[in-house]
């Protein structure tokens, strides 16, 4: 066997050292990768919810009528109606009839998935099950009998932030414990303004990403 043939390839010791280093790198990378994936799932749910709320507001403006946005556990809200549920896995948008004599029926405008099967992301049960927009795109209170989704729409309260700014707001809190380290809030203001923010940070002029 020539010197060149003997120099080719790895020795057993070199192979063991290489595999050991690779195993250490994988062990260090896997936890951070899991956290990144969990945070990405939280962001996807937050984006879907925010897009649904924006669509509901847009439909209220476009149709010039009351529209309800609701969370629900119904997999087929567009067929046969649905019931709102706080922390539901789906969202749906439905018109609210202007007439109460039964001459006009509610119409499910659109629906979407928030929490697909096997996604361990949660929406806080304290988040509103349903919110209603009027023809001006503002949040309004609507009685349970009128919403058609089994719950009433209430007007948001007026909390006081640490900075002393009062903003009537509904908050949808989205998280995944214990993997995700970045929960997100979707805030919907009385005037219809929306804000996706990090509840672990404080909103300020220098930090618009805080809540």
C-alpha positions in Angstrom: 0.0 0.0 0.0 1.5 3.4 -1.0 1.9 6.4 1.4 -0.9 8.2 -0.5 -3.4 5.3 0.0 -2.6 5.2 3.7 -3.2 9.0 4.1 -6.7 8.9 2.5 -9.8 8.8 4.7 -10.4 9.2 8.4 -9.1 7.3 11.3 -11.5 5.9 13.9 -10.4 8.5 16.5 -11.0 11.4 14.0 -14.4 10.0 13.2 -15.4 9.7 16.9 -14.2 13.3 17.6 -16.1 14.6 14.6 -19.3 12.9 15.7 -18.9 14.1 19.3 -18.6 17.7 18.2 -21.6 17.4 15.9 -23.7 15.9 18.7 -22.8 18.8 21.0 -23.7 21.4 18.3 -27.0 19.7 17.7 -27.8 19.6 21.4 -27.1 23.3 21.7 -29.2 24.1 18.6 -32.3 22.1 19.1 -33.8 24.1 22.1 -33.4 27.4 20.3 -34.9 25.9 17.1 -37.9 24.7 19.1 -38.4 28.1 20.6 -38.1 29.8 17.2 -40.7 27.4 15.7 -43.1 28.0 18.7 -42.7 31.8 18.3 -43.4 31.4 14.6 -46.7 29.6 15.4 -47.8 32.3 17.8 -47.1 34.9 15.2 -49.0 33.0 12.5 -52.1 32.7 14.8 -51.8 36.4 15.7 -51.6 37.4 12.0 -54.6 35.3 11.1 -56.7 36.8 13.9 -55.7 40.3 13.0 -56.4 39.8 9.3 -59.9 38.5 10.3 -60.6 41.5 12.4 -59.5 43.8 9.7 -61.7 42.0 7.2 -64.7 42.4 9.5 -64.1 46.1 9.8 -63.7 46.4 6.0 -66.9 44.5 5.4 -68.8 46.8 7.8 -67.6 49.8 5.9 -68.2 48.3 2.5 -71.7 47.1 3.2 -72.6 50.1 5.4 -74.1 47.8 8.1 -73.4 46.1 11.4 -70.9 43.2 11.2 -69.9 40.7 13.9 -66.4 39.1 14.2 -66.4 36.1 16.4 -64.2 33.2 17.6 -65.9 29.8 17.3 -65.2 26.1 17.5 -67.4 25.4 14.5 -65.4 23.9 11.7 -68.0 24.9 9.1 -69.4 28.3 10.2 -70.5 29.1 6.6 -73.1 26.3 6.6 -75.9 26.6 9.1 -74.5 29.4 11.3 -72.2 29.2 14.3 -71.9 30.0 18.0 -69.2 32.3 19.3 -66.8 30.8 21.8 -64.0 32.6 23.7 -60.6 31.1 22.7 -62.1 29.3 19.8 -60.0 27.6 17.1 -61.7 29.4 14.2 -63.0 32.9 13.3 -66.0 33.9 11.3 -67.6 37.2 10.1 -71.3 37.6 9.8 -73.6 40.5 9.0 -76.2 41.6 11.5 -79.7 42.2 9.9 -81.0 45.7 10.2 -84.5 44.4 10.4 -85.7 42.4 13.3 -88.9 41.0 11.7 -87.1 38.1 10.1 -87.3 39.6 6.6 -83.5 39.7 6.4 -81.2 36.8 7.2 -77.6 37.1 8.5 -74.9 36.2 6.0 -71.5 34.6 6.9 -69.1 36.7 4.9 -65.8 34.8 5.6 -64.1 32.4 8.0 -60.7 31.2 8.8 -58.6 28.8 10.9 -56.7 30.1 14.0 -55.6 26.9 15.8 -55.1 23.9 13.5 -55.0 20.4 14.9 -51.9 19.7 16.9 -51.0 23.4 17.3 -50.4 24.0 21.0 -51.0 27.8 20.7 -53.8 29.2 22.9 -55.9 32.3 22.8 -56.8 33.6 26.3 -60.3 32.7 27.4 -60.6 36.3 28.7 -60.4 37.6 25.1 -63.8 38.6 23.7 -65.8 35.9 22.0 -67.3 38.5 19.6 -66.9 42.1 18.7 -69.1 44.2 16.4 -68.3 47.0 14.0 -70.8 49.6 12.8 -71.0 51.2 9.3 -68.3 53.7 10.4 -65.8 50.9 11.3 -66.1 51.5 15.0 -66.7 49.0 17.8 -70.3 49.1 19.1 -72.4 47.2 21.7 -75.0 44.9 20.3 -77.5 42.8 22.3 -77.2 39.0 22.2 -80.5 38.6 20.5 -79.3 40.7 17.6 -75.7 39.4 17.0 -76.9 36.0 15.9 -73.9 34.2 17.4 -75.1 33.4 20.9 -73.3 36.2 22.8 -73.6 40.0 23.0 -71.0 42.5 21.7 -69.9 44.9 24.4 -68.0 48.1 24.1 -64.4 48.0 25.3 -63.6 49.5 28.7 -61.1 52.3 29.2 -57.9 51.0 30.8 -55.1 53.3 31.9 -51.6 52.4 30.6 -48.5 53.0 32.7 -47.7 56.0 30.5 -51.1 57.6 31.5 -52.7 57.1 28.0 -56.3 56.0 28.1 -57.3 53.8 25.1 -60.6 51.8 25.1 -59.3 48.5 23.8 -60.2 44.8 23.4 -57.2 42.5 23.8 -56.6 39.0 22.3 -53.7 37.4 24.1 -51.9 34.6 22.1 -49.2 32.4 23.6 -47.7 29.0 23.7 -46.4 27.7 27.0 -43.8 26.7 27.8 -41.9 26.7 24.5 -42.6 30.1 23.0 -41.0 33.0 24.8 -42.7 35.8 22.8 -46.5 36.0 23.4 -48.4 38.5 21.3 -51.4 40.6 21.8 -53.9 41.8 19.1 -55.4 45.0 20.4 -58.6 46.4 18.8 -59.4 50.0 19.8 -62.8 51.6 20.1 -62.3 53.5 16.8 -61.4 50.3 15.0 -57.6 50.8 15.1 -55.5 47.6 15.5 -52.2 47.0 17.1 -50.1 43.8 17.1 -47.7 44.0 20.1 -45.5 42.2 22.6 -47.2 42.2 26.1 -43.8 41.7 27.7 -42.7 45.2 26.5 -44.2 48.6 27.4 -45.5 50.8 24.7 -43.6 54.1 24.4 -42.7 56.6 21.7 -39.4 54.8 21.3 -40.9 51.3 21.4 -44.0 51.0 19.2 -43.9 47.2 19.5 -44.8 47.2 23.1 -48.4 47.0 24.5 
